C-alpha cells in the first residue's frame, strides 16, 4: 500500500532500523532514533543497488516520488543514478568552492565557533559568488586579485587581506590533495593597500574569550609555544616579557605563593616587576620544566636554547588557529584583562594597573613600589585564572550543545 503523509507522521522508531515501502522501489528507512531517510531500491546490470534520495521531512513524499521517477527514467535510458550523483559530487569537489568547503570542514574544528562562522560567511559572501564555480586547477592570480580588489573597493581593506589569506590556504590545500598544480597567491603580495594598524586588537566579550581559550588549549606545536600561549592571557604581561621569562626568575615553591620576579632591565619602564602565579600557571610551568630546564629560558628558541622564543612564534600560532591581526594579538591580552578584571570581576583599578606594570601613585602622589599590594594582587590573579577556566568550560559546553544539535538535525 502506498505511503501517505499521515502514515509517515505516525511512524514510530523500533529497536532496529526498518524499511517502510511506498511503491516502485521507494521506501523510508526509519532509524532507532526516529530519523527517516528516503531510499530507492533498483537494479543495474542485474545488480541490486540503493539510491539515497534525502531526509524526511526536508524532502516530502511528493518530492521523493518525483526524484524516484527521475531516477527510474535515467535507469531506463541505461544510466545509474547513484553513479551520476557521485560524479556530481566529484565535479563539485574540483571547484574552488568545493575545495574551500572541504578545507573549512577540516580546519574549523580547531577554531572558536564564532570565528569559524565568520570565516565561512566571508567565503560565502565575498568569494564563492565570484570564483566559487571556477575549477581550482585553473584559478589564476588575475581573477583572484579582481575578487579581493572588489572587497577592498568598498573600503574593507582588512577584509580583503583576510580573504586573500583564505584563498591562499585553500589553494595550498588543493595542492596537497593533488587538485591544483600550485598556489598563485604569493604573486599577489603587495597588490592590496596595507591595512591600518592603530591599536593592539583584543577580545573583551566573555563568550568570545572562552572560545579563544578553548582554541589555545587545543593548539598543537612545540611545548614552549603551547605553554606560552596558555600563559599569555593568564599573566597578561607584554609579549617580550613573556618570551624572555627565565627559570632563575621563577619561584614555584615560595611559601607565600609562586612568583615571577622580572628584572628591571627587561621591563618597559626599567623597574622590576612582580607577577603572582596562580595555581593554573604553576601547573603549566611545572609540566614545561622537564622539557626546557636545560635552557636558561622557560620558552627557548627551537633552533638555539640560548635564545628565547622568537617574537613571531606566538603570533604565528594565533594565525594557525585562524585568528587574524584585527581580532586578537598577544599584546591585546593586556586590554582583555584590564577590561574584564574591572567590568566583570570588579577588581580595584589601582590593583589592575599595578599588575599591568603601569605607574600607580598613592593619594600623596608617590609611586607605589613593586612589592606593595602583593597579597591583594595574588588573590586577584588567582581569581582571574579561575574566571578564565569558567569561560573556557562554558565555551566547551556551548560547542558540545552545538554538535548535539547538528547531529540531531542531520542524517546519520
Buried (B, 14 or more C-beta within 10 A) or exposed (E): EEBEEEBBEEBEBEEEEBEEBBEBBBBBBBBEEEBBBBBBBBEBEEEEBEBBBBBBEEBBBEBBBEBBEEBBEBBEEEEBBBEEBEEEEEEBBBBBBBBBBBBBEEBBEBBBBBBBEBBBEBBBEBBBEBBBEBBBBEBEBEBBBEBBBBBBEEEBBBBBBBBBBBBBBBBBBBBEBEBBEEBBBEBBEEBBEEBEEEEBBBBBBBBBBBBBBBBBEEBEEBBBBBBBBBBBBBBBBBBBBBBBBBBEBBBBEEEEBBBBBBBEEBBEEEBBBBBBBBEBBBEBBEEBBEBBEEBBBBBBBEEEBEBBBBEEBBBEBBEBBBBBBBBBBBBBBBBBBBBBBBEBBEBEEBBBBBBBBEEBEEEEEEEBEBEBBBEBBBBBBBBBBEBBBEBBEBBBEBBEEEEEEEEEEEEE
